[in-house]
Amino acid sequence: MMGLAGTALICFLLHGRRYQRATINNYLPFLLIFLVHVGAGLTTSAARMGEYSRDVVLQLPFVVLPVAFWLLPPLSTRQLRLLWLVLLTTTVVAALLSTGNYLLHFDQINEMYLRSKVMPTEPDHIRFSLLITLAIVAGVCLLAHRSIVGRGHALLWGAVLYLAFYQHLLAVRSGLVTLYTMAVIALLWLVFRTRQYQQALVLAATLVVIPAISYSVFPTLQNKSANTREDMGRVDNTASANNYSLVGRVYSYKVALDVVKDNPWFGVGRADIEPEMAVRYQRDYPNIRPEAYIQPHNQFLFSAVAFGLVGLVLFIVGFYYAGISVWPQYAPLLLAQYCIVTLSFLVEYTLETQVGLGYALFFILLALEGQKPALEPGTEWRPV
């Protein structure tokens, strides 16, 4: 990130007068989120100032990346297409390595899925599953706009289909939900916007065939389904939060809502979430062991606990302003990334980890690159 920022600054100092930058209005609102985290220091207890400092450093990408992308000159259509192909290619390579590891440890990994575990991936399985969905969307967009021709066209089709099946092999709930949400949005677009009924019919058939084949072939998907059903059936048993991930999340939401009720406007501060929730866990749910205490796995609820309703509103404005400002222009990659990240927000505090924050923000800004004025005339679709 710092390398990107340094490159952008040097390019601006040397050549800034030769190119037209995009309006800063699409980038400046992201700084609001950083300022909310900085302002949380006012409500942070003295004993947690170290954690507060760590959080401020973690949130620096909300300053560094928007400024870097704003300072960069507009990337050419070819460069944008290449960057999205790099994402697709590296994701395929990572998925192939993961598949190979799965085949080498077939029985062991299949058994892990019955214990709420998944096969090892880089990065962590949740963020990796989101990357897979985004890579599939990027590949479909490149195919739909005929950006790749010749042998590359067939290879791109193969990559997209492989990743679609691999998503089912990986069997991460977040990845599957985002994949099918994107597919439904595409189906609605084909039916109601472009009136391409034949393509819509093919897509609808695909949405039936791929999961049917995957469920009959992949033990990981079967075991994950069984584990999820068992997990959901134990929600009423408080002690199950010690061993079952979905149950633990349900009780983390209940505890978090109690914290919000007691601190509705400005929250308890990001650094004080853990001790504040621990007090309520111990008071209201003594059957849950301390090592099973978790912070609310929902970015919106997490922000409400940390910064109150005022901070939550500022977060929503800062994060979503860029996407809203582009509307109603055609921007499928930007829409897809916002949808993927928002769905992850419902079940994860995505922006509270370095990998999650980097993934969410970088690809939103990369999609925004297509909105910059092109350096070269042409009729090719600029990935956006």
Salt bridges, closest charged atoms under 4 A:
GLU51 OE2 - ARG54 NH2 3.26
ASP55 OD2 - HIS37 ND1 2.70
ASP55 OD1 - ARG270 NE 3.71
GLU111 OE2 - ARG115 NE 2.94
ASP124 OD2 - ARG127 NH2 3.25
GLU230 OE2 - ARG234 NH2 3.62
ASP262 OD2 - ARG280 NH2 2.70
GLU274 OE1 - ARG48 NH2 3.96
GLU276 OE1 - ARG280 NH1 3.11
ASP284 OD1 - ARG283 NE 2.94
GLU291 OE2 - ARG289 NE 2.93
GLU348 OE2 - ARG249 NH2 2.84
GLU352 OE1 - ARG270 NE 3.09
GLU369 OE2 - LYS372 NZ 2.70
GLU380 OE2 - ARG81 NH1 3.40
